[in-house]
Amino acid sequence: MDAVRRPGGTVTFPQTPFSAPPPIHDVPAYCELTVTLTHQDDHVKVVVALPETGWSGRLQGVGGSAYAAGDTGAPFVQAVKDGYTAVTTDAGVLTGLDTSWALTSAGQVNKTLLTNFATRSVHESSVIAKEVVREHYRRPVSYAYWNGCSTGGRQGYSEAQNFPDDYDGILANAPAVNWTQFAVATLWPQIVQNQDGHVVSNCVLAAFQKAAVEACDASDGVRNQIVDRPDRCGYDPRRLVGKVVVCDGEEVTVTTADADIMRKIWNGPTDERGKPLWPGLPKGADPIWLAGTLPGFPGPGFPVAAAWVQSFLLKQPGFDTSKLTYQQYRDLFRQSVREYDDVIGTSNPDLSAFRRSGGRLITFVGSNDQLIPPGGTLKYREDVERRMGYVNNFYRLFLAPGVDHCSGGNGAAPVNPLGALVDWVERGKAPAVLAGASADATRDLCPLPQYSRYRGGDPKLASSYRCA
């Protein structure tokens, strides 16, 4: 166990592959305690931050992203500033996109570390943090909250499904639930291009996205560069065939082959008979992340998906996943579910224990999520309702029109969803809406089955929309 005093004040953060977090000001001094535990040939670190002043009595678990199980950066420090004791864990694995921990020296999947990453370490970090708080402040945690997006969102759902007493409230956004399907499905755009022998340039991919938005934008009653319901957008990519787009100063004519690839990407992966295996990329979302090439990222395709197939399914790190045949891809999709759904699928629709514990769960997903297309989360919600009936009394899912993965895009993202969760848990005030904002507009997000609908007025004002 190691303890370090952090002086607080203005805290800055390094550039990450995905963002450059802004500095956080007026952070109170805090004690950062690191606890190391082991199960079998692993060394898991649990980091707890204990504010010297202004502690609210609350605990906040901080989730990770990609293959990082936790985050001691901006979300962790923000929790301290907001008066929480913060806790996060590395699960004994590495960070970001590094999956070199996945295989043992014998070339087999490291089940201990995978279990840590999937479920165990987040639970243990909650138990440890509560004990640390009791010892440090001489009183127990009043309320415990989880806060995560992407991998952090999946971790929140894992807690609700497997350890329903760990957290009173769970904020789990853009969650990577149905991991075993999602982590293979997002390779589909690369498989299609390789197997059909035609690669669509980033520029043409962007032209398809723009065309779909222009075609379906007004279907919700207002033109604002947002497709509220991509699932209802019937735009056919063949309508762009023959059009000329400018790519790096050169004119390029969109071909039938381009349109065929885009259609398959939007439709999503299929089995041998053409039956859908998983939802595709929503129309309006940026297709370049899954279908194009990204500077600074290793190889083609979404790195999280490529690493899952390389390390956990094929057990061949560095394998070029874009070269998989259609049949190999479909076999791997089924293998992923068969071998790992019980470990990391995070798709159990039975949340009855979490409901009995008095827990509250809030999720928002962006309709333009380009990394974890929202169809998987929407399907999971349907599965929960099919099993449990009405669940809005403890579990509310909000769709954010025009929002990308976790944030960004043209739409309004929630401005204080954690505050809404606290109000629900501690005051019994269920959120009728989540207040959202973009750079130049406001809009309230509605809990399913309601959707935000334009009713007239300035489209940049939340008052111009209603939930119906």
NORHUKA-V682927 format. One record per backbone hydrogen bond with DSSP energy under -1.0 kcal/mol. NH is the residue of the N-H (numbers start at 1). CO is the residue of the C=O. E is the energy in kcal/mol with one decimal. If there is no record, write none. Layout:
nh,co,e
NH,CO,E
NH,CO,E
//
This chain:
nh,co,e
2,34,-2.3
4,32,-2.1
6,30,-3.6
9,27,-3.5
11,24,-3.0
16,19,-3.2
24,11,-2.5
27,9,-2.6
30,6,-2.3
31,50,-2.3
32,4,-3.6
33,48,-3.2
34,2,-3.3
35,46,-3.0
37,44,-2.3
44,37,-3.0
46,35,-2.9
47,88,-2.8
48,33,-3.0
49,86,-2.8
50,31,-2.7
52,29,-2.9
56,83,-3.1
59,143,-2.4
60,85,-2.9
61,145,-3.1
62,87,-2.7
63,147,-2.1
67,96,-2.6
68,65,-3.0
77,73,-2.3
78,74,-2.9
79,75,-1.7
80,76,-1.4
81,77,-2.4
82,78,-2.1
83,80,-1.8
84,79,-2.5
85,58,-2.5
86,49,-1.4
87,60,-2.1
88,47,-2.0
90,45,-2.0
93,90,-2.3
98,95,-2.0
102,99,-2.1
104,108,-3.5
107,104,-2.2
110,102,-3.6
111,109,-1.4
114,110,-2.3
115,111,-2.4
116,112,-2.1
117,113,-2.8
118,114,-2.7
119,115,-2.5
120,115,-2.0
121,116,-1.5
123,119,-1.3
124,120,-2.6
125,121,-2.4
126,122,-1.6
127,123,-1.9
128,124,-2.7
129,125,-2.6
130,126,-2.1
131,127,-1.6
132,128,-2.7
133,129,-2.7
134,130,-2.0
135,131,-2.1
136,132,-2.8
137,133,-2.8
142,57,-3.3
145,59,-2.8
146,169,-2.3
147,61,-2.4
148,171,-2.2
150,173,-2.1
152,64,-1.6
152,149,-1.9
154,150,-2.3
155,151,-2.5
156,152,-1.6
157,153,-1.9
158,154,-2.3
159,155,-2.1
160,156,-2.0
161,157,-2.4
162,158,-3.0
163,159,-1.9
166,163,-1.9
168,144,-1.9
169,144,-1.7
170,360,-2.8
171,146,-2.5
172,362,-2.4
173,148,-2.5
174,364,-2.3
176,150,-1.7
177,175,-1.2
178,345,-1.4
179,345,-1.3
181,178,-1.3
182,178,-2.9
183,179,-2.8
184,181,-1.2
185,181,-3.1
186,182,-2.0
187,184,-1.9
188,185,-1.6
190,187,-1.1
191,187,-1.8
192,188,-2.7
193,189,-1.6
194,190,-2.1
195,191,-3.0
196,192,-2.3
198,193,-2.1
205,201,-2.5
206,202,-2.4
207,203,-1.5
208,204,-2.0
209,205,-2.0
210,206,-2.5
211,207,-2.4
212,208,-2.4
213,209,-2.2
214,210,-2.5
215,211,-2.1
216,212,-2.0
217,213,-2.0
219,216,-1.2
221,218,-2.1
232,229,-2.2
233,230,-1.5
239,236,-2.2
240,237,-1.8
241,238,-1.2
242,254,-3.0
243,240,-2.1
245,252,-3.1
247,250,-3.6
250,247,-2.0
252,245,-3.4
254,243,-2.8
259,255,-1.9
260,256,-2.4
261,257,-2.0
262,258,-2.3
263,259,-2.4
264,260,-1.9
265,261,-2.1
266,262,-2.5
267,263,-2.2
268,264,-1.8
271,275,-2.6
274,271,-1.8
277,269,-3.1
278,269,-1.1
281,265,-1.5
285,282,-2.0
291,287,-2.9
292,288,-1.8
297,294,-1.5
306,302,-2.6
307,303,-2.5
308,304,-1.6
309,305,-2.1
310,306,-2.8
311,307,-2.6
312,308,-1.6
313,308,-1.2
314,309,-3.2
316,310,-3.1
319,316,-2.1
321,319,-1.3
323,320,-1.7
324,321,-1.6
329,325,-2.7
330,326,-2.4
331,327,-2.4
332,328,-2.4
333,329,-2.2
334,330,-1.9
335,331,-2.4
336,332,-2.7
337,333,-1.6
338,334,-2.7
339,335,-2.9
340,336,-1.9
341,337,-1.6
344,340,-2.9
345,341,-1.4
351,349,-1.1
355,351,-2.3
356,352,-2.6
357,353,-1.7
358,355,-1.4
359,354,-2.1
360,168,-1.8
361,394,-2.9
362,170,-2.6
363,396,-2.1
365,398,-2.2
367,400,-2.2
368,403,-2.0
369,366,-1.7
376,373,-1.3
378,374,-2.4
379,375,-2.1
380,376,-2.2
381,377,-2.4
382,378,-2.0
383,379,-2.1
384,380,-2.3
385,381,-2.4
386,382,-2.4
387,383,-1.7
388,384,-3.1
389,385,-2.5
394,391,-2.3
395,391,-2.7
396,361,-2.5
398,363,-3.1
399,446,-1.0
400,365,-3.0
403,400,-1.8
404,408,-1.9
407,405,-1.3
411,402,-1.9
413,437,-1.7
415,435,-2.5
420,416,-1.6
421,417,-2.0
422,418,-2.5
423,419,-2.2
424,420,-1.7
425,421,-2.7
426,422,-3.0
427,423,-1.6
429,423,-1.9
430,428,-1.0
434,445,-1.8
437,413,-2.4
438,441,-2.9
442,460,-2.3
443,436,-2.1
445,434,-2.9
448,397,-3.1
450,447,-2.2
453,466,-3.2
455,464,-3.1
461,458,-2.1
464,461,-1.8
465,462,-1.8
466,453,-2.4
468,451,-2.2
//
